[in-house]
Amino acid sequence: HPGYGFLSENAAFAERCAEAGIVFIGPSPQQMRDFGLKHTARTLAEANGVPMLPGSGLLNDIAHARNEAQRIGYPVMLKSTAGGGGIGMQLCWKPEDLEESFASVERLAKNNFSQGGLFLEKYVEQARHIEVQIFGDGQGTVVALGERDCSVQRRNQKVIEETPAPGITAVTRAALYDAAVRLGRAVGYQSAGTVEFVFDVQTQAFYFLEVNTRLQVEHGVTEQVTGIDLVEWMIRVAAGELAVLAPENRPEPVLGHSVQVRLYAEDPGKQFQPASGLLTQVKWPDGIRIDTWIETGAEVPSHYDPMLAKLISHGPTRSEAIDRLARALAALRVDGIETNQAYLAQVLGDAVFREGRQTTRYLGRFAYRPLTVEVLQAGTHTTIQDYPGRVGYWDIGVPPSGPMDSLSFRLANRLLDNPETAAGLEITVTGPSLRFNMDTWIALAGAPMKAELDGQAVPFHRALGVKAGSVL
């Protein structure tokens, strides 16, 4: 079973498995080729009456691209015909964008997928990303197992997925299923696959996007509402148990609503800068499904995909599923490196997402408010302390700690209406430079020292309001 990495859609790899007497658990190599290149998938979709966005065939060069973009009309999306995961895509609002992007997208496609073919597609400005989970037995039976909304994306990479898609009418849902199943039957599709569509919010029409001939990262939300183990189905069909798709053998659907967030090793407060290092504590919340590879003591390398875990909730309604996921995120502890945990929590709480009004451009306008203090310069012998600190330990090795001046420490906390046990910074030689990423309050206490906030002297023994962006 190839999971959902690059090998999962590599037809040559599937053929090598067969030559070695190994069953590749997935679609046939020919089906991977039929759908693996987006321009050939478009041709198949068009031939089977699936609604299509205006687009081009493979582009010969930049001159060909210019002419096709003019015919289709800007804005257009320049796409690599191979690959996925948001790699090899560039939005072009005007001819100058196309000129700047053509060579770089072609290079990305060649480097990542060994296939430099590009094509153009009309860009829908108010778009949602809706995908239908299909499953086939390779003998002509293809079923639709619900749809997922994957519109919450950053740089064409999915961040939050859910099922069922909010705000989709029963008529539209049935039409989506019909189009997806029709396309699967056209090639006698085998195993799990996903037919992806662009949904135009303004016209309420949908258009074919691509087919993923593999298990999706977000397959877990479908499992939560259908009661089907998609990986088990893939294995059983690969083993020749074709009856698994028969209506009488399918489990009763669980229904309800399921939402998934992707926990990434990245710092949203620094333009999503990648993070790596040792995980000093990993503590998972109860009550939801966690798909992950990490644990306390694991080392997150600087290579590979940044995804650390998928947190998947299920509830009788969309609102309850979101609430459960929000509570789980609040209880989650992944310490040692930066993650997008707080960012995800803010998106879940945002009115646009809560009301199901997200589009693929939603996160581009979302204003993240990090509740953090950034250390610009650490200072000499500045430590994080709390009162009373480590007490009752033997004075060898790591000694008892706690603030050296415990009275001033507690007075500063009292000025801020904090509990006296709240952590703070104690400075013994030179202090740090700190930038505040949110509005907050601070208090300085203890021995006199020079302290400045945005270049102005800071009074001691007083609660002081600080604005986001200020430097202490």
VOTOR-548336 format. One line per 10 residues: number of its first residue (from 0); for each residue x, y, z of C-alpha. Coordinates in nm, 3 decimals, m for minus. Last residue first. Layout:
N
NUM) X,Y,Z  ...
! end
This chain:
472
471) 1.068,4.629,2.476  0.956,4.643,2.112  0.598,4.736,2.014  0.435,4.557,1.722  0.106,4.495,1.904  0.048,4.767,2.162  0.168,4.758,2.523  m0.027,4.877,2.826  0.180,4.932,3.142  0.104,4.805,3.493
461) 0.333,4.999,3.731  0.625,4.907,3.954  0.886,5.051,3.716  0.841,5.322,3.453  0.960,5.242,3.098  1.183,5.493,2.920  1.084,5.558,2.556  1.266,5.407,2.257  0.981,5.180,2.148  0.957,5.057,2.509
451) 1.281,5.121,2.694  1.437,4.973,3.008  1.747,5.087,3.196  1.771,4.910,3.528  1.644,4.956,3.887  1.628,4.640,4.103  1.291,4.465,4.121  0.975,4.523,3.919  0.869,4.567,3.556  0.502,4.523,3.462
441) 0.346,4.426,3.129  0.003,4.448,2.966  m0.107,4.318,2.625  m0.185,4.409,2.264  m0.055,4.137,2.034  0.264,4.039,1.850  0.492,4.190,2.116  0.859,4.228,2.017  1.118,4.151,2.285  1.479,4.260,2.325
431) 1.635,4.068,2.614  1.783,4.188,2.942  2.142,4.211,3.058  2.283,4.056,3.377  2.025,3.908,3.617  1.694,3.935,3.431  1.394,3.732,3.545  1.124,3.668,3.286  0.776,3.564,3.396  0.567,3.259,3.478
421) 0.241,3.292,3.672  0.255,3.156,4.031  0.143,3.487,4.186  m0.185,3.456,3.995  m0.203,3.742,3.748  m0.392,4.065,3.823  m0.118,4.255,3.636  0.011,4.451,3.938  m0.014,4.128,4.142  0.219,3.953,3.897
411) 0.474,4.231,3.939  0.441,4.202,4.320  0.501,3.826,4.301  0.830,3.869,4.113  0.938,4.158,4.335  0.896,3.928,4.640  1.058,3.623,4.479  1.386,3.800,4.406  1.599,3.500,4.306  1.302,3.364,4.111
401) 1.247,2.988,4.112  1.516,2.725,4.089  1.626,2.425,4.294  1.945,2.287,4.145  1.979,2.073,3.832  2.277,1.852,3.921  2.313,1.865,4.300  2.108,2.071,4.549  1.860,1.787,4.615  1.503,1.881,4.519
391) 1.224,1.994,4.752  1.136,2.302,4.550  1.147,2.376,4.178  0.991,2.718,4.131  0.796,2.909,4.399  0.710,3.107,4.195  0.782,3.093,3.822  1.093,3.155,3.620  1.194,3.206,3.257  1.559,3.311,3.245
381) 1.766,3.606,3.131  2.134,3.526,3.180  2.267,3.749,2.902  2.012,3.892,2.658  1.798,3.685,2.422  1.775,3.917,2.125  1.467,3.940,1.901  1.257,3.715,2.127  0.904,3.725,1.984  0.613,3.754,2.225
371) 0.306,3.559,2.118  m0.072,3.573,2.087  m0.051,3.555,1.707  m0.340,3.738,1.536  m0.396,3.584,1.192  m0.583,3.808,0.950  m0.758,3.592,0.687  m0.745,3.749,0.342  m0.534,3.481,0.173  m0.708,3.226,0.396
361) m1.038,3.285,0.216  m0.910,3.260,m0.142  m1.025,2.899,m0.191  m1.369,2.996,m0.062  m1.515,2.981,0.290  m1.876,3.082,0.359  m1.963,2.787,0.586  m2.100,3.011,0.864  m1.835,2.902,1.114  m1.568,2.945,0.847
351) m1.657,3.308,0.773  m1.726,3.381,1.141  m1.375,3.281,1.252  m1.347,3.036,1.543  m1.215,2.746,1.335  m0.969,2.987,1.167  m0.843,3.106,1.507  m0.788,2.750,1.630  m0.601,2.660,1.311  m0.365,2.956,1.360
341) m0.306,2.860,1.725  m0.199,2.508,1.620  0.015,2.616,1.322  0.328,2.470,1.480  0.649,2.607,1.634  0.894,2.365,1.788  0.961,2.212,2.130  0.608,2.154,2.255  0.308,1.987,2.092  0.028,2.011,2.349
331) m0.338,1.979,2.242  m0.610,2.087,2.487  m0.713,2.400,2.294  m0.699,2.205,1.967  m0.931,1.942,2.115  m1.182,2.206,2.225  m1.183,2.356,1.875  m1.231,2.011,1.720  m1.528,1.941,1.944  m1.680,2.280,1.863
321) m1.635,2.223,1.489  m1.811,1.884,1.507  m2.090,2.038,1.716  m2.149,2.316,1.462  m2.147,2.075,1.170  m2.411,1.856,1.335  m2.423,1.504,1.483  m2.051,1.522,1.557  m1.718,1.397,1.428  m1.370,1.536,1.478
311) m1.045,1.469,1.293  m0.701,1.595,1.397  m0.441,1.516,1.128  m0.081,1.513,1.243  0.273,1.638,1.190  0.246,1.769,0.834  0.558,1.961,0.726  0.629,1.743,0.418  0.986,1.623,0.373  1.314,1.762,0.509
301) 1.395,1.990,0.804  1.359,1.696,1.040  1.110,1.670,1.328  1.287,1.472,1.601  1.062,1.261,1.822  1.110,1.281,2.199  0.740,1.295,2.282  0.547,1.138,1.993  0.500,1.198,1.619  0.359,0.987,1.332
291) m0.002,1.107,1.333  m0.369,1.031,1.266  m0.572,1.154,1.565  m0.946,1.083,1.594  m1.139,1.289,1.850  m1.258,1.253,2.210  m0.931,1.283,2.398  m0.656,1.538,2.340  m0.301,1.437,2.244  0.005,1.527,2.451
281) 0.340,1.566,2.276  0.622,1.708,2.486  0.989,1.793,2.418  0.955,1.757,2.041  1.309,1.799,1.907  1.371,2.018,1.603  1.214,2.159,1.288  1.005,2.458,1.186  0.919,2.587,0.838  0.844,2.963,0.810
271) 0.472,3.017,0.780  0.507,3.392,0.713  0.673,3.438,1.052  0.372,3.438,1.286  0.230,3.134,1.106  0.534,2.932,1.223  0.551,2.590,1.060  0.546,2.222,1.157  0.191,2.158,1.035  m0.120,2.025,1.208
261) m0.378,1.952,0.940  m0.738,2.011,1.045  m1.024,1.770,0.982  m1.401,1.815,1.014  m1.675,1.551,1.026  m2.053,1.586,1.015  m2.342,1.354,1.098  m2.384,1.030,0.902  m2.287,0.692,1.054  m2.373,0.513,0.731
251) m2.503,0.155,0.764  m2.223,m0.074,0.660  m2.192,m0.193,0.298  m2.229,m0.564,0.234  m2.591,m0.553,0.111  m2.508,m0.273,m0.132  m2.227,m0.477,m0.299  m1.898,m0.288,m0.288  m1.715,m0.549,m0.074  m1.829,m0.816,m0.321
241) m1.509,m0.760,m0.520  m1.291,m0.956,m0.279  m1.003,m1.000,m0.526  m0.715,m0.926,m0.287  m0.679,m0.574,m0.434  m1.050,m0.526,m0.359  m0.989,m0.635,0.002  m0.685,m0.408,0.047  m0.859,m0.099,m0.095  m1.173,m0.169,0.112
231) m0.961,m0.198,0.427  m0.793,0.135,0.343  m1.134,0.295,0.293  m1.261,0.188,0.636  m1.632,0.263,0.594  m1.844,0.403,0.879  m1.980,0.658,0.632  m1.949,0.977,0.842  m1.609,0.913,1.007  m1.462,0.733,0.704
221) m1.531,1.036,0.486  m1.353,1.257,0.739  m1.055,1.019,0.734  m1.002,1.040,0.356  m0.842,1.386,0.402  m0.491,1.283,0.300  m0.648,1.131,m0.012  m0.619,0.766,m0.115  m0.505,0.743,m0.473  m0.591,0.818,m0.834
211) m0.653,1.188,m0.775  m0.877,1.313,m1.056  m0.876,1.674,m1.176  m1.071,2.002,m1.191  m1.414,1.939,m1.342  m1.661,2.226,m1.314  m1.942,2.315,m1.075  m2.224,2.568,m1.104  m2.372,2.768,m0.813  m2.341,3.081,m1.033
201) m2.181,3.310,m0.772  m2.018,3.041,m0.557  m1.852,2.871,m0.856  m1.763,2.517,m0.747  m1.432,2.383,m0.876  m1.437,2.003,m0.885  m1.217,1.713,m0.775  m1.280,1.348,m0.851  m1.118,1.135,m0.581  m1.005,0.776,m0.602
191) m1.015,0.452,m0.407  m0.985,0.112,m0.578  m1.048,0.024,m0.944  m1.201,0.244,m1.213  m1.361,0.075,m1.513  m1.235,0.364,m1.730  m1.571,0.522,m1.819  m1.714,0.396,m1.489  m1.501,0.644,m1.294  m1.612,0.937,m1.510
181) m1.978,0.847,m1.473  m1.932,0.806,m1.097  m1.787,1.157,m1.063  m2.053,1.321,m1.281  m2.338,1.143,m1.099  m2.199,1.227,m0.756  m2.167,1.597,m0.844  m2.519,1.601,m0.993  m2.662,1.444,m0.676  m2.489,1.706,m0.460
171) m2.615,1.986,m0.683  m2.975,1.863,m0.650  m2.940,1.812,m0.273  m2.820,2.169,m0.236  m2.466,2.251,m0.119  m2.443,2.499,0.170  m2.187,2.309,0.376  m1.986,2.026,0.216  m2.059,1.700,0.396  m1.788,1.647,0.495
161) m1.494,1.862,0.600  m1.140,1.965,0.513  m0.904,2.219,0.671  m0.550,2.311,0.560  m0.536,2.216,0.191  m0.237,2.345,m0.006  m0.319,2.581,m0.296  m0.104,2.856,m0.139  m0.308,2.827,0.180  m0.631,2.634,0.150
151) m0.969,2.627,0.324  m1.175,2.517,0.022  m1.149,2.142,0.086  m1.522,2.065,0.103  m1.572,1.689,0.091  m1.824,1.478,m0.099  m1.992,1.147,m0.030  m1.907,0.784,m0.092  m1.976,0.770,m0.468  m1.987,0.416,m0.611
141) m1.822,0.251,m0.911  m1.905,m0.099,m1.037  m1.756,m0.166,m1.381  m1.522,m0.457,m1.306  m1.232,m0.260,m1.153  m1.404,m0.271,m0.813  m1.452,0.104,m0.789  m1.453,0.367,m0.514  m1.533,0.734,m0.544  m1.481,1.020,m0.300
131) m1.621,1.341,m0.448  m1.429,1.669,m0.423  m1.543,2.028,m0.370  m1.298,2.320,m0.385  m1.493,2.644,m0.357  m1.454,2.936,m0.592  m1.530,3.308,m0.593  m1.261,3.413,m0.844  m1.300,3.125,m1.088  m0.977,3.097,m1.287
121) m0.997,2.975,m1.648  m0.748,2.696,m1.711  m0.409,2.696,m1.876  m0.172,2.407,m1.956  0.182,2.302,m1.873  0.394,1.995,m1.950  0.727,1.980,m1.764  0.718,1.617,m1.649  0.991,1.480,m1.422  0.740,1.532,m1.137
111) 0.913,1.756,m0.885  1.203,1.905,m1.084  1.021,1.912,m1.419  0.707,2.066,m1.270  0.901,2.326,m1.074  1.098,2.424,m1.388  0.778,2.464,m1.591  0.625,2.672,m1.310  0.938,2.894,m1.302  0.954,2.940,m1.682
101) 0.587,3.037,m1.720  0.548,3.257,m1.413  0.694,3.595,m1.515  0.539,3.599,m1.864  0.203,3.482,m1.728  0.205,3.754,m1.462  0.278,4.019,m1.729  m0.021,3.899,m1.934  m0.265,3.974,m1.644  m0.423,3.807,m1.341
91) m0.207,3.495,m1.353  m0.252,3.240,m1.074  0.034,2.991,m1.052  0.027,2.616,m1.002  0.318,2.371,m1.007  0.287,2.220,m0.659  m0.056,2.255,m0.495  m0.044,1.901,m0.358  m0.053,1.754,m0.706  0.165,1.610,m0.978
81) 0.156,1.628,m1.356  m0.019,1.866,m1.600  0.155,2.162,m1.439  m0.086,2.450,m1.415  m0.117,2.816,m1.514  m0.443,2.946,m1.370  m0.615,3.218,m1.570  m0.754,3.563,m1.485  m0.785,3.657,m1.765  m0.969,3.550,m2.082
71) m0.975,3.207,m2.248  m0.867,3.336,m2.591  m0.607,3.578,m2.453  m0.471,3.307,m2.225  m0.446,3.072,m2.525  m0.252,3.327,m2.732  m0.008,3.409,m2.452  0.047,3.040,m2.371  0.133,2.963,m2.735  0.392,3.242,m2.725
61) 0.525,3.107,m2.394  0.587,2.764,m2.541  0.417,2.448,m2.666  0.126,2.454,m2.421  m0.063,2.133,m2.352  m0.436,2.173,m2.419  m0.615,2.488,m2.314  m0.894,2.583,m2.078  m1.258,2.688,m2.041  m1.394,2.514,m1.730
51) m1.556,2.175,m1.789  m1.885,2.009,m1.690  m1.854,1.626,m1.714  m2.011,1.495,m2.035  m1.803,1.183,m2.068  m1.579,1.303,m2.353  m1.510,1.624,m2.160  m1.396,1.428,m1.856  m1.165,1.211,m2.064  m1.011,1.516,m2.235
41) m0.968,1.691,m1.899  m0.795,1.381,m1.760  m0.555,1.396,m2.057  m0.467,1.758,m1.967  m0.437,1.675,m1.597  m0.181,1.403,m1.640  m0.239,1.129,m1.385  m0.595,1.059,m1.497  m0.547,0.820,m1.787  m0.193,0.736,m1.674
31) m0.308,0.631,m1.327  m0.591,0.438,m1.491  m0.335,0.257,m1.710  m0.123,0.167,m1.407  m0.431,0.006,m1.246  m0.579,0.170,m0.939  m0.457,0.096,m0.585  m0.295,m0.172,m0.373  0.008,m0.277,m0.579  0.021,m0.657,m0.560
21) 0.382,m0.776,m0.556  0.501,m1.045,m0.797  0.815,m0.852,m0.896  0.674,m0.763,m1.238  0.355,m0.641,m1.067  0.556,m0.415,m0.835  0.750,m0.278,m1.134  0.418,m0.194,m1.300  0.296,m0.004,m0.993  0.628,0.187,m0.989
11) 0.587,0.280,m1.356  0.233,0.405,m1.287  0.347,0.643,m1.012  0.035,0.780,m0.843  0.090,0.629,m0.496  0.467,0.665,m0.534  0.442,1.044,m0.479  0.293,1.004,m0.131  m0.063,0.902,m0.043  m0.012,0.561,0.118
1) 0.168,0.322,m0.116  0.000,0.000,0.000
! end
